[in-house]
Amino acid sequence: MTLTALNIPAEGEFFSPGVSHVQSVTFDATDCSSAAVTTIVNVLATSDNPVYVKELRTRVNTAFTAGTTLTIGDTDVDGWLTAVLIACTTAVTTGLMKSSMTADSLNANGIAKGKIYSDTDAITISADGLTAGQLEVLIEYCAI
């Protein structure tokens, strides 16, 4: 499986202020080496067309091997979700997703209430000790 990073907004996507859009990407252990940073979202923003990323949500579909850590961020590698919040070695059986806007997230990272991008940027997953597992990531965003 080869991960193809999302582009937000997507080419040809109707993108108006305040209207939320949600896209998802699935990250699999085969998408990168044991210790690597992998781009999952390309934020295609400009100063004239900024993008507000409201929230990231994750669900561990298949538990990663013990000792694996995953973080999600941009220039701050765990700015969106820390390894503790993702808890990638435990599969989610309840169907509930973990959010960058939970009370724990609001205290743990600097961009928990969303972030405005006014220049092209990348949201990445940083992995360490990666051998098996699968993580689904939903990203909610809008124009401002």
C-alpha positions in Angstrom: 0.0 0.0 0.0 1.4 3.4 -0.9 0.0 6.5 0.8 -1.1 9.3 -1.4 -1.2 12.6 0.6 -4.5 14.5 0.5 -4.5 18.0 -1.0 -6.8 20.5 0.7 -8.6 22.0 -0.8 -8.8 19.4 -3.5 -8.4 20.4 -7.1 -11.8 21.7 -8.4 -13.4 21.5 -4.9 -16.0 24.2 -4.2 -14.5 26.0 -1.3 -16.5 28.8 0.4 -15.9 30.5 3.7 -17.3 28.7 6.8 -18.5 25.6 5.0 -16.8 22.6 6.5 -15.2 19.9 4.4 -13.9 16.5 5.7 -11.5 14.2 4.0 -9.8 11.1 5.3 -6.6 9.3 4.7 -5.5 5.9 5.9 -1.9 5.4 7.1 -0.6 1.9 7.1 2.7 0.6 8.5 3.9 -0.2 5.0 3.6 3.5 4.0 7.0 4.4 5.5 10.1 3.0 7.1 10.5 2.3 10.8 11.5 5.8 11.8 10.3 8.3 9.3 8.1 11.4 8.7 5.4 10.9 6.1 3.2 13.7 4.6 -0.5 12.9 4.9 -1.9 16.3 4.0 -0.7 19.0 1.7 -2.3 22.3 2.7 -2.6 24.3 -0.5 -3.1 27.8 1.1 -2.0 31.3 0.0 -2.3 34.6 1.7 -5.2 35.4 -0.6 -6.8 32.0 0.0 -6.1 30.8 3.5 -7.2 27.5 4.8 -8.5 26.9 8.4 -7.9 23.4 9.5 -10.4 23.0 12.3 -9.7 19.5 13.7 -8.0 16.2 13.1 -9.6 13.0 14.3 -7.9 9.6 14.4 -8.9 6.0 14.8 -6.5 3.1 15.2 -8.1 0.4 13.0 -5.4 -2.1 13.6 -3.1 -1.8 16.6 0.5 -1.0 15.9 3.3 -3.2 17.3 4.2 -2.5 21.0 6.9 0.2 21.2 5.6 2.1 18.1 4.9 5.8 18.6 3.1 8.1 16.1 2.6 11.8 16.3 0.8 14.2 13.9 2.0 17.7 13.3 3.4 20.3 10.9 6.4 22.4 11.8 5.8 21.1 15.3 6.0 17.3 14.8 3.3 16.6 17.5 1.4 19.9 17.3 -1.8 18.3 16.2 -1.8 15.0 18.1 0.8 13.6 20.5 1.8 10.0 20.8 -0.1 9.7 24.1 -3.3 11.0 22.5 -3.1 8.7 19.4 -2.3 5.6 21.6 -1.5 3.7 18.4 -0.8 0.3 20.1 -4.4 -0.1 21.1 -7.1 -0.6 18.4 -10.3 1.4 18.7 -13.2 -1.0 19.2 -15.8 1.5 20.2 -15.9 3.3 16.8 -15.1 6.6 18.5 -12.4 8.7 17.1 -9.7 10.6 19.0 -9.8 14.4 18.4 -7.4 17.2 18.4 -10.0 19.2 20.2 -10.5 17.0 23.4 -9.7 18.4 26.8 -6.4 16.5 26.9 -5.4 17.9 23.5 -6.2 21.4 24.4 -3.7 21.2 27.2 -1.1 19.1 25.3 -0.5 21.0 22.1 -0.5 24.5 20.7 -2.9 24.1 17.7 -5.7 22.1 19.3 -8.3 24.8 18.5 -7.4 24.6 14.8 -4.9 26.5 12.7 -5.1 29.0 9.9 -2.6 28.3 7.1 -1.8 31.2 4.8 1.0 29.5 2.9 1.5 26.0 1.6 2.4 23.6 4.4 2.3 19.9 5.1 0.7 17.9 7.9 2.8 14.8 8.7 2.9 11.6 10.7 6.1 10.9 12.5 6.7 7.3 13.2 9.1 5.4 15.4 9.4 1.7 15.8 6.9 1.1 13.1 6.3 -2.5 12.0 2.5 -3.2 11.7 -0.8 -1.3 12.1 -3.2 1.0 10.5 -4.5 4.5 11.4 -7.3 6.4 9.9 -7.1 10.2 10.0 -10.0 12.6 9.2 -9.2 16.3 8.6 -11.9 19.0 8.9 -11.2 22.3 7.2 -12.8 25.3 5.5 -12.0 28.6 3.8 -12.0 31.8 5.8 
